[in-house]
């Protein structure tokens, strides 16, 4: 019986295809420079499993370390309270509804997009789905192989995602059908670390980010409505461990630089808050560009547009690369040998026509090649700017010397 169970688990894990084409397979993390970080912040040293950070386009809120304590509230730990904040009173005393379906401390909760559903996880490791307005319990999980700690409702895909531990205390994520919480759709063991996994979901790109407390890396996946549901993309790696994470809303992203997600990483060891941008490399007219243009509808103007206009963005560099390629095809005789050395060619093949990477090592190599091409394009752009300034100075000198 044990052998049959192991065979089923092996079949479930090896059923995934080795490669899956995705628009966001080449998303990479870009940490902010030292000038863009917030230094000298006394981040709290509390050991609770919270994010300790909240962000909007105007403010960044962080729980800090202070001596002597502060104000506190005493609340029932087994209840979920629904409050109405749209009221003229400055102090709200009574909640609209109190939900009492939990037998222990509530660990996490998540609303759907319209607020009609509320998912919670409890210290009893059960996942509950309920209606917050009526307080009725709709679904309750009773899975013995997954101990849920954090929960997320995945937009309008009618799915729930939980992070927690397996029966052998491995860190694990599970995907659930919103209408049936009896058995998870899929379970995925990650590693044997002890830090809590914080899940973050982007409903526009269907990307899932997993950041572990005390880890330096952030894994990201793509969620689909078909098996195997969770598709691994890649991960961002850093030597600085995160205490907590805050997320910038979409209206505060720098969309002109292909930014689709932004974290604010709390680094307690250095009293540092490090912004981390998730970038989609793209070319104008590509499939990713079309999906990104759809993504930007309704987002609004970016607060960082002035900053992005002061330097060439990845989109602008890709446009320059395409323009240089078209110019080379039309005016091949007008280019010098130095100009041809900067063209986006790798081993005699156009980078846009190369086959997609099939392994993580190939993906890493292509990423480094792409970064090298971007660096070369920046240098070429700077050289041409200098040449333009020299020509302008020569024209001005000629005009001044004329009678």
N, C-alpha and C positions, 0 to 999 in steps of 0.2 A: 504493500500500500504506500509505504514511504517512497519507494522507487517510482511508482506511478505518479505520485505528487511531484517529485523532483523532475520527472520527464515532462510533465505539463508546464512546470515553471520554466524549464529550459526552452520548451517550444514557444512559450509566450514571449520570452526575452529575445529569442533569435528570429522571431517572425518579422521583426522590423527590417525594412530594406536598408541596404548599405548606403544608399544615396537617394536623396529626394530633392528635386528642384524646388527652390524657394526664392521669393523675391528678397527676403531679408537674411539670406544665408551669410552674406558678407558684412553684416552689421558689426561694427567694432566700437569699443569704448575709448573715449578720449578724455583723459583727466585734465583738469584745468591747470594752468601754469601757477606758479607761486603767487603771482600778482592777483590771480583770480580766486584764490582761496581765502578763507577767514582764519587768521592765526590768533593764538592767545585766548581761545575760548575755553573756559573751565568746564568741560563736558562732565556730566554727572557720572559717578562711578557706581551707580546703582546696578544691581545684578538682575533686575527684572527683565523679562523678555518683551520689551517694547521697542518701538522705533526711536523714541526720544527726540523726534524731529518732525516738523511740519513746515511746508513751504507753499507760498503763493507768489505771484509776480512782484509783489511789493514788500513782503516780509519773510523772514526766516526765523522760526521759533525753535529754540533748543532748550532742553532741560539741562540746567547747569548745576555744578556742585557748589553748595553754600554751607556755611557753618551756622549752627543754631537752629536749623530746621525752618519751618514756615507754616503757612496755613494748611489745614487739611480738612477733609470731610469724612464722615462716617456713614457708609452706605451698606445696604444689604448686599452680601457678596453672591447670593444665589439667584438674584433677580436681574432682569433687564428692564430698564425704565425708558419709556418713550416720552420725550419732552417736546413741547411746542415753543419754539423760539420766536415765532412771529406774534408777539404780544407787547403791549405798551409798558408792562411792569419791568422795572430794572432787576428785580429779584424774583425768580421763578421758584415757587415753593412746592407746587404739586405737579407730578408728572401726568401726562395724558393717559398713559396705560402702564401697568406693571405686569411683566410676563414672568411667570413662576414655574416654568417647566424644567428647570435645572436642579440637579441634586447636589452640585458642588460649585466651585468658583468658575465663572465664565472666563475663558482664556482669549477668545477672539470672536469677532462678529463682522458681518459684511452684508450690505444692502444691495439689491439689484438696481438697475438704472432708474426705474420709476418709483422706488421705495415701497413696492407692493409685497416684497419678500425679504425676509431676514434670515440669514444663516449664522449659526453660532457653533462654537466648540467649547466643551466644558472639560473640567479636570477629570471627569469620568471617561474621557476620550471618545465621547459620542458626538456625532454631527446631527444638528437639529435644524430643520427648515420650518419656518412659521410665518404667519401673517402678522405684521407688527400692529396693524390697526385694530384687528379683532383679538389678537393674542392666541389664535388657534394654532395648534401644532399640526403641521401637514405631514412631515416625514421625520424619521429618526433612524439613524444608522445603528447597527449592532454588529459591526465587523470586528472579529477577534485578531485579525492579522495586521491591523493598522490602528495606531494610537494617534489621533488627530490633535494638533496643537493650534495651527492657524488655518483659517478658511477664507476662501474668496469665491464670490459668484462671478462667473466669467461672462460678463455682459449679457447679451441676449442669445447666447448659444445654448441655454438651458442645461448648463453644466456647473458643477461645483468642483473646486480644487482645494485639497487640504494638504498641509505639510505636517509631518510628525515623525514617528519612529515605527519601525516594524517590530515583529515579535522578538527579534534578536537585537533590538536597540540600534539598528542601522537607520540613518536618516532616510526618510521615504516621502514621496509625494504620491497622492492618489487622486484620480479623476472619477467623479460621480455623475450619474444621471440625476437631473433635478427632480424627476418624477419617480425615481426608485433609488432609495439609499440603502437597500438591503445588501448589495454587493457592489464594490467599486468597478468601474469600467476597466481601469488599468491601474497597476501599482508599479512604481519604479524605485528601486533602492539606489541611493546615490553613493554614500560612503559611511564610514563608521565614526565620524566626528560627533561631538556632543553638543555643538552649538545649535541653537534653534534656527530653522530656516524661515526667512521672511519672504513670502511670495508677493510679487507685483505683476499686475496684468494690464496690458494695453489693449483695450477693446477695438481700437482702430486698425492696428496691425496684427492683432491676435497673437501677440508675443508675450511670453511668460518669462519673468526674470526671477531667479532664486538667489538670494543673498543670505549667507549663513552668518550668524553672530560669531565674531572672532575670526572669520575667514577673510582672506584678501581677494578672493575671486568671486565673480558673479556669473552664474550659468544662465543662458537664455535659450528658450525653446519657442516653437511655433505650435499653436493649438489648432486642430482641425476637427471637423465633425465626423470624419471617417477614421477607421482603424489605421494605424495604432494610436490615433488621437494626439499624442504628444511626440513632437519631432525635435530632436536635439539639433541646435544650430552650432553654437560654439560657446566660448566663455571669455570673460575679461579677467585678467590676472594682475594682481598687485601685491607688493610686499607689505602694504599697510593694512592691518586688520580693522574691520569696521565694527563699531559699537552699535550703531543704528543707521537707518537710512530714511531720508525724506525724498519726496517726489514732487517735482515742479508740475503744475497743471499745464495742459496743452497750450493755453493762451499765452504762456510765458516762454515758449520754446523759440529757438532761433531757426525757423523753418527754411530760411534762405541758405543755411549751411547744412541742410539735410539732417537736422536733429529731430529724432522721433521720440526720445525719452531722455530725461535728465534726473540723475540722482544727486543727493547731497549727502556725502559720506562722512560720518562722524568718526574721527580717529582720536581716541582718548589718549593714546601714548604720546601724541604730539600736540594735544589741545588744538586740533585742526579740523576744519570743515572743508572738505574737498568736493567741489562740483565735478560730476562725471557725466559727460554727454555721450549718448548712444547715437552713432552716425551711420546713415545708409549711404555708402558710396554709389554714385549713379552717373549716368551720362544723359544729356538731353535727348528725348525721344525714345529712351529705353523703357522696358516694361516697369522697372522700378520707378522711373520718373512719372509714368502715368498713374501708378498706384499712389505715389506720394502726392501728386496734384489732387487726387481724390481725397487723400487724407487731410489736406490743408483746408478743405472747404469748411467754413464755419469756425475755424480756429481763431481768426482775428489777426490783427497786426501784432507782430512780435515786438517785445520791449527791447530786444537786443539788435534790432535792425540797423540802428546807427553804428553799433560796434561792428556788425558784420560787413557794412559797406566800406569800412576803413581798411579792410584787408581782403585779399582774394579768397573766396570760399571754395569749397570742393566742387560745387556746381560750376563756378566760373572757371576753375582750372580744367574741368572736364570739357567745358565749352571751348576753351583755348586749344585743348588737345585735339578736339574734333576739327576746329578751324585750321590748325596746323596740318592735320592729315589731308583735308580737302585742298589746301593750298599746295601741298606737296604733289598731289595727283594732277593738279591743273598747271602748276608752274614748277615742274621738276627741275628745269634748267636754271631757274633763278635762285635755287638754294645752294648754299655752300656745304662743304663737308661737315663743318661744325654744326650746322642746322640739322643735317640728316642724322647726326649722332644723338640728337635729343628726341627723335621720333619714337612713339610708343610701340617699339618692336622688340619682341623677346624671342631669341633663337630663330630669327627669320620669319616669325609669324606675328600677325596682328593680335594684340592682347584681347581685342573684342571677339576674335574668332576662335580663341583657344577653348579647348574642352573644359567643362567645369571640374573642380577638384573632387576627388572621390574619397580621400582620406583627410584626416585632420592635419597631417604633415603637409600634404599638398595645399590645403587651404592656408596654412601658415606661411608657406613659401610664396604663394600668390599674393597674400596680404603684404608681405615685406617688399615684393616687387612693385606692388601698387604704391606703397609709401615711397619707394625710391623714385618712381616715375613722377609722383607729386612733387618731391623735392627738386628733381631736375626741372620740372616745369616752372616751379617758383624761381629757380635761378635764371632760367631762360627769360621769364617775364621781367625780372629785375634788370637783366642785361639789356633787354629791348627798351625798357623805360629810360635807362641811362642813355642809350643811343638816341632816343627821341628827344631827350633834353639837350643833347649835344647838337642835334640838327636844329632845334629851335634857337639855340644860342647863335649858331652860324647864320641862320636867316636873319636874326635880329642885328647881328654885326654887319651883314651886307646892307640891310636897310639903313643903318646908321651911317655907313660910309658913302652912300649915294648922295649926290648934291640935291 
